[in-house]
Amino acid sequence: MTRLNCWEFKKCGKQSGKGSKNDPVVCPVTEEKRLDGTHGGTNAGRACWVVAGTLCGGQVQGTFAKKYANCDKCDFYQMVEKEEGPRLQLALFLLEKLKRG
């Protein structure tokens, strides 16, 4: 079952295939296939908090270590956390999936 992804929830317009001539930047979450299916999302759309270089709020967010404190307060993250409950995959597990490639 596919669930709401971060770019749909936030309506940022930064998903793959949506870049425009004036703003060709695409968020890496939309193309991160190693986390496809995580929490029922497309690519890393429901695990955006572990992906470096996300474009939240129009700003590049940097590494997991630098951005996670903000992600923990994010309304999208909190929604996923609530929806997944005990099935929520821990950030360390997701980071390991990214590392293994």
SEKOLDREN-437230 format. One line per 4 residues: their letters; for each residue z, x, y of N, C-alpha, C. Coordinates in nm, 2 decimals. Atoms other than C-alpha are relative to their C-alpha. Layout:
N
a) Z/X/Y/Z/X/Y/Z/X/Y  ...
This chain:
101
mtrl) 0.00/0.08/-0.12/0.00/0.00/0.00/0.00/0.09/0.12  0.00/-0.08/-0.13/-0.10/0.15/0.34/0.08/-0.07/0.10  -0.09/0.05/-0.10/0.15/0.10/0.61/-0.04/0.05/0.14  0.03/-0.04/-0.14/0.14/0.14/0.99/0.02/0.15/0.02
ncwe) -0.01/-0.14/-0.03/0.06/0.50/1.09/0.05/0.02/0.15  -0.05/-0.03/-0.13/0.20/0.67/1.40/-0.10/-0.03/0.11  0.10/0.02/-0.11/-0.12/0.66/1.60/-0.03/-0.15/0.02  0.02/0.15/-0.01/-0.15/0.28/1.53/0.12/-0.06/0.07
fkkc) -0.13/0.05/-0.06/0.22/0.22/1.63/0.00/0.04/0.14  -0.01/-0.05/-0.14/0.20/0.44/1.94/-0.12/-0.03/0.08  0.13/0.04/-0.07/-0.16/0.33/2.03/-0.04/0.12/0.09  0.03/-0.12/-0.08/-0.23/0.69/2.15/-0.15/0.03/0.01
gkqs) 0.14/-0.03/-0.01/-0.60/0.69/2.07/-0.04/0.14/-0.04  0.03/-0.14/0.04/-0.58/1.05/1.93/-0.03/0.01/-0.14  0.03/-0.02/0.14/-0.68/0.97/1.58/-0.14/0.05/-0.03  0.13/-0.06/0.04/-0.97/1.14/1.40/-0.11/-0.10/0.02
gkgs) 0.11/0.09/-0.03/-1.30/1.00/1.50/0.01/-0.08/0.13  -0.02/0.08/-0.13/-1.17/0.86/1.83/-0.01/0.09/0.12  0.01/-0.09/-0.12/-1.21/1.17/2.05/-0.12/-0.04/0.08  0.11/0.03/-0.09/-1.43/1.11/2.35/-0.05/0.12/0.07
kndp) 0.06/-0.11/-0.08/-1.65/1.33/2.57/0.10/0.05/0.10  -0.09/-0.04/-0.11/-1.38/1.33/2.84/0.13/0.05/-0.06  -0.12/-0.04/0.07/-1.09/1.37/2.59/-0.02/0.02/-0.15  0.03/-0.03/0.14/-1.20/1.53/2.26/0.11/0.03/-0.09
vvcp) -0.12/-0.04/0.08/-0.85/1.62/2.15/0.04/-0.10/-0.10  -0.05/0.08/0.11/-0.74/1.48/1.81/0.13/0.05/-0.04  -0.13/-0.04/0.05/-0.39/1.49/1.69/-0.01/0.05/-0.14  0.01/-0.06/0.14/-0.34/1.71/1.38/0.05/-0.09/-0.11
vtee) -0.06/0.10/0.10/-0.14/1.43/1.21/-0.11/-0.08/-0.07  0.11/0.09/0.05/-0.46/1.23/1.17/-0.09/0.07/-0.10  0.09/-0.08/0.09/-0.63/1.51/0.97/0.07/0.07/-0.10  -0.08/-0.08/0.10/-0.34/1.65/0.77/0.00/-0.07/-0.13
krld) 0.02/0.06/0.13/-0.45/1.56/0.42/0.11/0.03/-0.10  -0.10/-0.04/0.10/-0.17/1.74/0.24/0.12/-0.10/-0.01  -0.11/0.10/0.00/0.07/1.45/0.33/-0.06/-0.14/-0.02  0.06/0.13/0.01/-0.18/1.17/0.26/0.08/-0.08/-0.10
gthg) -0.07/0.09/0.09/0.00/0.88/0.10/0.15/0.00/0.02  -0.15/-0.01/-0.02/0.35/0.99/0.21/0.05/-0.12/0.08  -0.05/0.12/-0.06/0.55/0.68/0.29/-0.10/-0.11/0.01  0.10/0.11/0.00/0.24/0.47/0.23/-0.10/0.02/0.12
gtna) 0.09/-0.02/-0.12/0.05/0.63/0.53/-0.13/0.07/-0.04  0.13/-0.07/0.01/-0.29/0.78/0.58/0.02/0.14/0.06  -0.02/-0.14/-0.03/-0.29/1.16/0.60/0.15/0.02/0.03  -0.15/-0.02/-0.03/0.04/1.25/0.78/0.05/-0.11/0.10
grac) -0.03/0.11/-0.10/0.05/0.92/0.97/0.14/-0.06/-0.01  -0.14/0.05/0.02/0.40/0.84/0.83/0.09/0.12/-0.03  -0.08/-0.12/0.01/0.53/1.20/0.83/-0.02/0.09/0.11  0.04/-0.08/-0.12/0.43/1.31/1.18/0.10/0.10/0.04
wvva) -0.11/-0.09/-0.05/0.77/1.47/1.25/0.00/0.14/-0.06  0.01/-0.13/0.06/0.69/1.76/1.02/-0.12/0.08/0.03  0.12/-0.06/-0.03/0.35/1.84/1.15/0.00/0.07/0.14  0.00/-0.08/-0.12/0.32/2.12/1.41/-0.11/-0.04/0.09
gtlc) 0.11/0.02/-0.10/0.12/2.06/1.73/-0.04/-0.15/0.02  0.03/0.14/-0.03/0.14/1.68/1.74/-0.01/-0.03/0.15  0.03/0.03/-0.14/0.03/1.51/2.06/0.08/-0.12/0.05  -0.09/0.11/-0.04/0.33/1.28/2.12/0.01/-0.01/0.15
ggqv) -0.02/0.02/-0.14/0.35/1.14/2.47/-0.10/0.08/0.08  0.10/-0.08/-0.08/0.03/1.33/2.57/0.03/0.15/0.01  -0.04/-0.14/-0.01/0.21/1.67/2.52/-0.01/0.06/-0.14  -0.01/-0.07/0.13/0.17/1.92/2.24/0.14/0.03/-0.03
qgtf) -0.14/-0.01/0.03/0.50/1.92/2.06/0.05/0.13/-0.06  -0.04/-0.12/0.06/0.50/2.25/1.89/0.05/-0.01/-0.15  -0.05/-0.01/0.14/0.68/2.35/1.56/0.10/-0.11/-0.03  -0.10/0.09/0.05/0.90/2.13/1.35/0.14/0.03/0.06
akky) -0.13/-0.04/-0.04/1.21/2.33/1.45/0.02/-0.03/0.15  -0.01/0.03/-0.14/1.13/2.27/1.82/0.00/-0.14/0.03  0.02/0.14/-0.04/1.04/1.91/1.81/0.08/-0.10/-0.08  -0.06/0.10/0.08/1.25/1.75/1.54/0.11/-0.08/0.07
ancd) -0.10/0.07/-0.08/1.54/1.66/1.78/-0.06/-0.12/0.07  0.07/0.11/-0.07/1.29/1.45/1.98/-0.04/-0.11/-0.11  0.05/0.09/0.10/1.14/1.30/1.66/0.11/-0.09/-0.06  -0.11/0.08/0.06/1.48/1.19/1.53/0.03/-0.12/0.09
kcdf) -0.03/0.11/-0.09/1.51/0.97/1.84/-0.12/-0.10/0.02  0.13/0.08/-0.02/1.15/0.83/1.82/0.01/-0.13/-0.07  0.00/0.13/0.06/1.11/0.46/1.76/-0.08/-0.01/-0.12  0.09/0.00/0.12/0.83/0.52/1.51/0.08/0.06/-0.12
yqmv) -0.07/-0.07/0.10/1.04/0.77/1.31/0.12/-0.10/-0.05  -0.11/0.09/0.04/1.34/0.52/1.31/-0.05/-0.12/-0.08  0.06/0.11/0.07/1.11/0.24/1.19/-0.03/0.05/-0.14  0.03/-0.06/0.13/0.98/0.46/0.90/0.13/0.02/-0.08
ekee) -0.12/-0.02/0.07/1.33/0.56/0.81/0.06/-0.13/-0.05  -0.05/0.13/0.04/1.44/0.20/0.80/-0.08/-0.07/-0.11  0.09/0.06/0.10/1.14/0.08/0.61/0.01/0.07/-0.14  -0.01/-0.08/0.12/1.17/0.36/0.35/0.14/0.00/-0.06
gprl) -0.14/0.00/0.05/1.55/0.35/0.32/0.02/0.12/-0.09  -0.03/-0.11/0.09/1.65/0.57/0.02/-0.13/0.07/-0.05  0.13/-0.06/0.05/1.28/0.64/-0.06/-0.05/0.10/0.11  0.04/-0.09/-0.11/1.25/0.84/0.27/0.00/0.14/-0.05
qlal) 0.01/-0.14/0.04/1.12/1.19/0.18/0.06/0.09/0.10  -0.07/-0.09/-0.09/1.34/1.46/0.33/-0.10/0.09/0.07  0.08/-0.09/-0.07/1.18/1.68/0.59/-0.03/0.13/-0.07  0.02/-0.12/0.08/1.24/1.99/0.38/-0.10/-0.01/-0.11
flle) 0.09/0.03/0.11/1.05/1.84/0.09/-0.15/-0.01/0.06  0.13/0.01/-0.06/0.76/1.75/0.32/-0.06/0.13/0.06  0.04/-0.13/-0.04/0.75/2.09/0.48/-0.04/0.09/-0.11  0.04/-0.08/0.12/0.73/2.25/0.13/-0.14/-0.05/-0.04
klkr) 0.13/0.04/0.03/0.43/2.03/0.06/-0.11/0.06/0.09  0.10/-0.06/-0.09/0.26/2.16/0.37/-0.02/0.15/-0.03  0.00/-0.15/0.03/0.35/2.52/0.28/-0.08/0.03/-0.12  0.07/-0.02/0.13/0.21/2.49/-0.07/-0.15/-0.02/0.02
g) 0.14/0.02/-0.03/-0.12/2.36/0.07/-0.07/-0.06/-0.10
